[in-house]
Amino acid sequence: MNESNPLSIIKLDKLDICFEDKPIVIGGMAMEYYGMRKHGDDIDFIVSNRDYLKLESRYRNHRKDRWGDLGVRVNEFEMFRSIWKLDYSYYNIGAIEFDDLKVVSIDMLLRMQVFAMESEEKNRNDVELIKKYFLQYQNKEWVEFMDKNSDKYIKAERGIILNGDYY
């Protein structure tokens, strides 16, 4: 990983654990990886259950329980075996793979932030940032056409125009 990649600051060897499955970056560092905002003070991960058991055994005095999702906080790392009772196998779907870690897919990141929206203001803000991220992929010509015709859509109570009839 090069220095322009925000993931380059992650030094998992600090944990002195041989991971059997690559930890998956989530949270603020994932947001930073996708270019939406800087990460906070910690770096969050989802780890497999077998890796969690190693971490939990080694760092007994660093265990964390967040609404039943068990984790370990060591240095700047928070390593959870589940978030919202969804585990490594779930968050691994579509994850972007690097040499020693993975980054949660943008779709999974959105799902995570939607679940967390009610818990903290920053999660609501993150959902808005992810929406903006996705909107950059809109077809610009189609958006221009729709913007020119927005008065027609406004007249339609439900925003639907079918064969000239407004719904």
C-alpha positions as CSV (number, residue, x, y, z in Angstrom):
1,M,0.0,0.0,0.0
2,N,1.4,3.4,-0.9
3,E,1.3,6.5,1.3
4,S,-1.5,8.2,-0.6
5,N,-3.7,5.2,0.4
6,P,-5.3,5.9,3.9
7,L,-5.0,2.2,4.7
8,S,-1.2,2.6,4.7
9,I,-1.3,3.8,8.3
10,I,-2.8,0.5,9.5
11,K,-0.1,-1.7,11.2
12,L,-1.8,-4.9,12.3
13,D,1.4,-6.4,13.4
14,K,1.1,-4.2,16.6
15,L,-1.5,-6.7,17.8
16,D,1.0,-9.6,17.7
17,I,-1.7,-11.9,16.4
18,C,-1.5,-14.1,13.3
19,F,-4.9,-13.6,11.6
20,E,-6.3,-16.6,9.9
21,D,-8.8,-14.4,8.0
22,K,-8.0,-10.9,6.8
23,P,-9.7,-8.3,9.0
24,I,-12.3,-6.1,7.3
25,V,-12.0,-2.4,7.7
26,I,-15.3,-0.7,8.5
27,G,-16.5,2.6,9.9
28,G,-14.6,5.9,9.5
29,M,-11.5,4.4,7.9
30,A,-13.7,2.8,5.2
31,M,-15.4,6.1,4.7
32,E,-11.9,7.7,4.2
33,Y,-10.9,4.9,1.8
34,Y,-13.9,5.8,-0.4
35,G,-12.9,9.5,-0.2
36,M,-15.9,10.7,1.8
37,R,-14.4,11.9,5.1
38,K,-11.4,11.4,7.4
39,H,-11.5,8.6,10.0
40,G,-11.7,9.4,13.7
41,D,-9.4,8.3,16.5
42,D,-9.9,4.6,16.1
43,I,-9.9,2.1,13.3
44,D,-12.8,-0.4,13.3
45,F,-12.7,-3.9,11.9
46,I,-14.9,-7.0,11.6
47,V,-12.9,-10.2,12.3
48,S,-13.7,-13.8,12.0
49,N,-14.8,-15.7,15.1
50,R,-11.6,-17.7,15.2
51,D,-9.5,-14.5,15.1
52,Y,-11.8,-12.8,17.6
53,L,-11.2,-15.8,20.0
54,K,-7.4,-15.3,19.6
55,L,-7.7,-11.5,20.3
56,E,-10.1,-12.1,23.2
57,S,-7.7,-14.6,24.8
58,R,-4.7,-12.4,24.4
59,Y,-6.3,-9.1,25.4
60,R,-8.7,-10.2,28.1
61,N,-8.7,-6.8,29.8
62,H,-9.6,-5.0,26.5
63,R,-12.9,-6.7,25.8
64,K,-15.9,-4.7,24.6
65,D,-19.6,-5.5,24.4
66,R,-21.7,-3.2,22.2
67,W,-25.3,-4.3,22.5
68,G,-24.3,-7.9,22.3
69,D,-21.7,-7.5,19.6
70,L,-18.4,-8.6,21.2
71,G,-15.1,-6.9,20.4
72,V,-11.6,-6.1,21.6
73,R,-10.2,-2.6,21.7
74,V,-6.4,-2.5,21.6
75,N,-4.5,0.7,20.9
76,E,-6.3,2.5,18.0
77,F,-8.0,-0.8,16.8
78,E,-11.5,-1.9,17.6
79,M,-12.0,-5.5,16.4
80,F,-15.5,-6.9,16.5
81,R,-16.7,-10.3,15.5
82,S,-20.1,-8.9,14.6
83,I,-22.0,-5.7,14.1
84,W,-25.8,-5.7,14.4
85,K,-25.4,-9.5,15.0
86,L,-24.1,-9.9,11.4
87,D,-20.7,-11.5,11.3
88,Y,-17.6,-11.7,9.2
89,S,-19.1,-13.9,6.5
90,Y,-21.8,-11.3,5.9
91,Y,-19.5,-8.3,5.7
92,N,-17.0,-10.2,3.6
93,I,-19.4,-10.2,0.7
94,G,-17.9,-7.9,-1.9
95,A,-15.1,-6.7,0.3
96,I,-12.0,-5.3,-1.4
97,E,-9.0,-7.4,-0.7
98,F,-5.5,-6.2,0.0
99,D,-2.4,-8.0,1.2
100,D,-3.2,-8.2,4.9
101,L,-6.7,-6.8,5.2
102,K,-10.0,-6.1,3.4
103,V,-12.2,-3.0,3.1
104,V,-16.0,-3.5,3.4
105,S,-17.8,-2.9,0.1
106,I,-19.5,0.5,-0.3
107,D,-22.9,-1.3,-0.4
108,M,-22.2,-3.0,3.0
109,L,-20.9,0.3,4.4
110,L,-24.2,1.9,3.4
111,R,-26.2,-0.9,5.1
112,M,-24.1,-0.5,8.3
113,Q,-24.7,3.2,8.5
114,V,-28.4,2.8,7.8
115,F,-28.6,0.4,10.8
116,A,-26.7,2.8,12.9
117,M,-28.5,6.0,11.9
118,E,-30.6,6.3,15.0
119,S,-27.6,5.7,17.4
120,E,-25.5,8.7,16.6
121,E,-25.7,11.9,14.5
122,K,-22.4,11.1,12.8
123,N,-24.1,8.0,11.3
124,R,-26.9,10.0,9.8
125,N,-24.3,12.4,8.4
126,D,-22.4,9.4,7.0
127,V,-25.5,8.1,5.2
128,E,-25.8,11.6,3.6
129,L,-22.1,11.3,2.5
130,I,-22.7,7.9,1.0
131,K,-25.7,9.1,-0.9
132,K,-23.6,11.9,-2.4
133,Y,-20.9,9.3,-3.2
134,F,-23.5,7.3,-5.2
135,L,-25.0,10.3,-6.9
136,Q,-21.7,11.1,-8.6
137,Y,-22.5,8.1,-10.8
138,Q,-25.7,9.5,-12.1
139,N,-26.1,9.9,-15.9
140,K,-25.5,13.6,-16.3
141,E,-27.6,13.9,-19.5
142,W,-30.5,12.3,-17.8
143,V,-30.2,14.5,-14.7
144,E,-30.1,17.6,-17.0
145,F,-33.3,16.4,-18.8
146,M,-35.1,15.8,-15.5
147,D,-34.0,19.1,-14.1
148,K,-35.5,20.9,-17.2
149,N,-38.8,19.1,-16.7
150,S,-39.0,19.3,-12.9
151,D,-42.0,21.6,-12.9
152,K,-44.0,18.7,-14.5
153,Y,-42.9,16.3,-11.8
154,I,-43.8,18.8,-9.1
155,K,-47.4,19.0,-10.5
156,A,-47.7,15.3,-10.1
157,E,-48.6,14.6,-6.5
158,R,-46.6,11.3,-6.4
159,G,-44.0,12.4,-9.0
160,I,-45.4,10.1,-11.7
161,I,-46.4,11.0,-15.2
162,L,-47.9,8.3,-17.3
163,N,-48.9,9.1,-20.9
164,G,-49.2,12.7,-20.0
165,D,-51.4,12.1,-16.9
166,Y,-50.1,13.2,-13.5
167,Y,-50.2,10.9,-10.5
